[in-house]
Amino acid sequence: MRKRVLIAESSEITVKAAKTVLRQNGFEIIAVSSGDKAFQALEHSKPHLIIANSSLPGKNKSRYIQGLQAEPALSAIPTILLADENKPGIPDKIKVNLPLDPND
């Protein structure tokens, strides 16, 4: 069984690059463009890894993290939360794995 990765990212260029690299390494990709769509995808399929942009449309960072932490099955999924250093108020760092602090 191939490992599944959920990519929640609104930038088509970023999604295309991530898909290319991950598929070349044998991963199955589920790509969505909003936080709301990410949670819809998680209802149907549990990925082995989530890669998400912290500034996705549809859910703000705090609601997205709290939503993942509220579900035991989701909080166990390793998550890489990408921060956009060009947006005010978002730290210039990458958060890896849960638990994440929605206030950070």
C-alpha positions as CSV (number, residue, x, y, z in Angstrom):
1,M,0.0,0.0,0.0
2,R,1.3,3.4,-1.0
3,K,1.6,6.1,1.7
4,R,-0.8,9.0,1.3
5,V,0.0,12.6,1.8
6,L,-2.6,15.4,2.1
7,I,-1.3,18.7,0.7
8,A,-3.5,21.6,1.8
9,E,-2.1,24.6,-0.1
10,S,-3.7,27.3,-2.2
11,S,-0.6,28.0,-4.4
12,E,-0.9,25.9,-7.5
13,I,2.9,26.2,-8.1
14,T,3.7,24.8,-4.6
15,V,1.2,22.0,-5.0
16,K,2.6,21.0,-8.4
17,A,6.2,21.0,-7.1
18,A,5.3,18.9,-4.0
19,K,3.2,16.5,-6.1
20,T,6.1,15.9,-8.5
21,V,8.6,15.2,-5.8
22,L,6.3,13.1,-3.6
23,R,5.0,11.0,-6.6
24,Q,8.5,10.3,-7.8
25,N,9.1,8.9,-4.3
26,G,6.1,6.6,-4.4
27,F,3.5,8.6,-2.4
28,E,-0.2,9.0,-3.3
29,I,-1.2,12.6,-3.2
30,I,-4.5,14.2,-2.1
31,A,-4.4,17.9,-2.8
32,V,-6.9,20.6,-1.6
33,S,-6.8,24.3,-1.8
34,S,-8.6,25.3,1.5
35,G,-8.8,24.4,5.2
36,D,-12.4,23.5,4.8
37,K,-11.6,21.1,1.9
38,A,-8.8,19.6,3.9
39,F,-11.3,18.6,6.7
40,Q,-13.7,17.2,4.0
41,A,-10.8,15.1,2.6
42,L,-9.9,13.9,6.1
43,E,-13.4,12.6,6.5
44,H,-13.0,10.3,3.5
45,S,-9.3,9.3,3.8
46,K,-6.7,9.3,6.5
47,P,-3.3,10.3,5.1
48,H,0.0,9.2,6.6
49,L,1.2,12.8,6.5
50,I,-0.4,16.3,6.2
51,I,1.4,19.2,4.7
52,A,-0.6,22.4,5.1
53,N,-0.1,26.1,4.6
54,S,-0.8,28.1,7.8
55,S,-2.7,30.8,5.9
56,L,-5.1,28.6,4.0
57,P,-8.4,30.1,3.0
58,G,-11.5,28.8,4.8
59,K,-10.0,28.2,8.3
60,N,-7.5,30.4,10.1
61,K,-4.4,28.9,11.6
62,S,-5.9,28.6,15.1
63,R,-9.1,26.9,13.9
64,Y,-7.2,24.6,11.7
65,I,-4.9,23.4,14.5
66,Q,-7.7,23.2,17.0
67,G,-9.7,21.1,14.5
68,L,-6.8,18.7,14.1
69,Q,-6.2,18.4,17.8
70,A,-9.9,17.9,18.6
71,E,-10.0,14.6,16.8
72,P,-7.8,11.8,18.3
73,A,-7.5,10.1,14.9
74,L,-6.3,13.3,13.3
75,S,-4.0,14.5,16.1
76,A,-2.0,11.3,15.6
77,I,-1.2,12.2,11.9
78,P,2.2,13.8,11.5
79,T,1.7,17.4,10.2
80,I,4.0,19.9,8.7
81,L,2.5,23.4,9.0
82,L,4.1,25.8,6.6
83,A,4.3,29.4,7.6
84,D,4.4,32.2,5.1
85,E,7.1,34.6,6.2
86,N,5.8,37.3,3.9
87,K,2.5,37.7,5.7
88,P,2.4,40.0,8.8
89,G,1.8,38.2,12.1
90,I,3.0,34.8,10.9
91,P,6.4,33.7,12.3
92,D,9.2,32.8,9.9
93,K,9.4,29.1,10.7
94,I,8.1,25.7,9.9
95,K,6.2,23.8,12.5
96,V,6.5,20.0,12.4
97,N,4.2,17.5,14.0
98,L,1.5,17.9,16.6
99,P,0.7,19.1,19.2
100,L,0.9,22.6,17.8
101,D,0.1,25.7,19.7
102,P,-2.6,27.7,17.9
103,N,-1.4,30.9,19.6
104,D,2.2,30.5,18.4
